[in-house]
C-alpha cells in the first residue's frame, strides 16, 4: 500500500472515530530571536508546530516580511517525514519579501510538511536582509497552506511574529530611491515661499542621491521630517553630512527633534549637544512682520559651506529608549538670496547608539622582506558606534599584557576616532638591522570601549639584498609595493575593518536566488572589473551543487574544495563568509576551514556561518580554494561553502 | 519558408500519446478535437512565415509578467487558448525565469508547455535558445519536441532563434531541452538551460 493510500485510509478511520475532533490544519510559531538589526542579514530561527487530527499535510510554508525586507536564504533545518515522494518541494521568493517552501502540486497534490494531533515540529532558518532604512518593529507573517486533503476547513493559517526594533543603527543615504522621491517615511512640506525637499543626483556626498532644497529670495520655510526611529536605551546620536549656501545671517537652517510624537523643538533646546559641526551663526530679524524669516532670532547654519561636512549631535537624554523624529528646516526672508545653486544639501543621515564601538584590523599580519629593506603596512581603527573612541597602540615581544618596544616594528600611536569614522595608522617594519630569519611580535590596540586587539606580526627576512636601484620598475607597478622589497598579507576577521582597507569599486556577491543543482563547469561572478569564476579544483570528482534557498556556493562532495579563480583586474583584497555546512540540515557547526592560495600560502581557522575572513595583500591573488576537512562530533562530513564574497583591491 | 541560417535537424520519433499526457497530467489535459486530415507536420524557423500561415485567433505571449528567478508553474489563458508552462514530470526542480523569458532552474530539466483548454490547437511556435548559469545566451543545441513526436534541433545562437510547428492533428504541447555541451572549451561550463519567449499558439493550415 502506498504511503498516500495509507494516509487516506487512516484519514477515513479518523474521520469516523473522531468526527467531532478538529480536522483542520493549525499552526503555532515562535522565534528564537528577540529582535532584529538594521542594515544587515538577520538569521531567524522559526519553530513551527503543525496540528491536525487527520494528519493533513502542508503544501506551502512561507514567510512574508514587510516591503523592502527581503528573504535571502531559507533553510529547512529538520528535514522531516513526507509521504509525497514524487512531488517537488520548491524554495521560491528568494530576493523578495515573501519566501519559503512551495509544493507546486497544491492544491491537488499531496503536501510535504507533516502534522499530527499533538503537533509536529518543523524548524526553519530564514535569512532576512533588513535595510538600514527600515524603522519600527518587524512583523513576519508565517503562512501555512494545507493540501486540502480533508474537511473541514480551514486548511492552514497565518501566524504573525513580531520582532521588536532593537534601536540598531539606521542609515539614510537616499540612494535606495529614484530621484526626486524621498526615502520611505520621510516627508517634505513648505510654508509660504519655501521649496519642497527632493532627492537629486547632482550633488551627493555618497552617490547617487542626496536630499536637498533651494533657498528662495522670499520669506518661506522648507521642512524635511525623518521617519520615526527608535533611540537606544543607553542614548543615541544623530550624524549627517551636509553643505549649504544661504544668505549669511538672513537665511539659514536648523535641526529639531520630536520625541514620541511630541512637539518639535530645537535639538539644543531639547537637551542635545553637538559633538561636531554645530551651528555656525545666528539669523537676524532683518525683515518685519510677514516678510520675516520664520527662524529669525535662532542659532543656525547660515552662510556658505561649499563642501560636505559632518554634523554629529548627542541626542537628548529624554530621547533614550523612545521614538524620535528629526526635522531639518530652512528659513528664508525678504532680503534676497545667494546665487544658485543655493539651499541645503543633506546626505548620510545616521541614527545610532551614542556609545563608541571599536573595530580594528587586521587581526594578523604576515610580512616578508629582503634583508636591509623596510616597508609600511596599515592598521585601521574605526568607531562603528557613536561618540568618541580613544585608542592606544603599543607593541609587545610576546604578550600584549607586557608591552615593550620591538626594534623592527614601529606602531606606537594614540588618538581619538569619532562615530562613523576610522583612521589608518602606519605599521613600520624595518629589516635593515635584521639577519635572515623569522621574527614575531605583537601590535596591541586598546580602545576606550574596552575592546582590544592583539595582532600577531610574523616577519620573514630573506637572505637576499634589496640592492637594485630601480625598485619601481623591478616592482612592476601592479602589486602595491612601489619600491619596497617585500610583501605582506593582512588577515581580517571583521568585515568592517576589512572594508576600511578595501578600495571602493569592489565586487560583492551574496548568491541569493541563484539557479540550483549540480553544475559541471565553472560559474562566473563579479562586477565587470573584479571578476572571478567558482568551481572545484582540477582532478576532484564531481562539482558544485547549489542547494535551493541556501544562498551559498558549495561543493557536491564533502571534502572537495570550492575554488575561486580571478580574472580581469588584479585582486588584492578578498574576503567573505567561508564555512562548512551539513548537507541535510544546512546547519553550519563550528569547524575548521582551510584556505589555500595559489602562491602556496595557507590559512587554517575555526569558522561558522557568520564568521568573516578577509585578506589584503600586496601581491595579486590569482586563485584560492576552500575545504572543511573535519567531521562533526556526530561523524557528519561538511561541505565547504562560500558566501557574501568581496573581491577588490587594497585601498 | 524556412530559414537556413542555423544548423538544424528535424526528426519524427514515434511517441506514445499516453506518454506525453503523462508528462502533463498532474495539472490537466487538453481535450482532443477533430482537426486536420493527415499529412506531415510543418516546421518553421522563420517567425514571419509561421505567423503568415496562421488562421484566425492566436495567443502571443512575451512573458512580460514573469519575475526573474525561481518560480512554480505558469498558467496563461487568452483568446480561448490556455496552457501551463512548467518542467517535466518528475523534474528535479521548477522554472527559473529571466526578464521576459522562461527557463529552468536545473540544467538537466526541460521546459514543458502543456495546452490545457478545449480550444483545438495545431500551431505552436516561439523563440527558443540555450543559456548559461547567468542566463546569458550561449552556444549549444536547443531541441523542441512536439507532442506528436516531431523533434526540431538547432544550433542555438540566441533569443532570435525561432521554431514553429503546424501539425495535421491537434497539439498537446511542446518540450524544450538544451542538452549539455560536451564540447565546451576547457575552463568553461558545458551546462545549458533551455529558454523560451514569444510563444504563439493558434491554428494554421
Interface residues (C-beta under 8 A of the other chain):
Chain A: X86 X88 X90 X91 X92 X94 X95 X96 X102 X104 X105 X108 X109 X513 X514 X515 X516 X517 X518 X519 X520 X521 X522 X523 X524 X533 X548
Chain B: X26 X27 X67 X69 X70 X71 X72 X73 X86 X90 X91 X92 X93 X94 X96 X105 X106 X107 X108 X133 X134 X180 X184 X187 X188 X189 X190 X191 X193
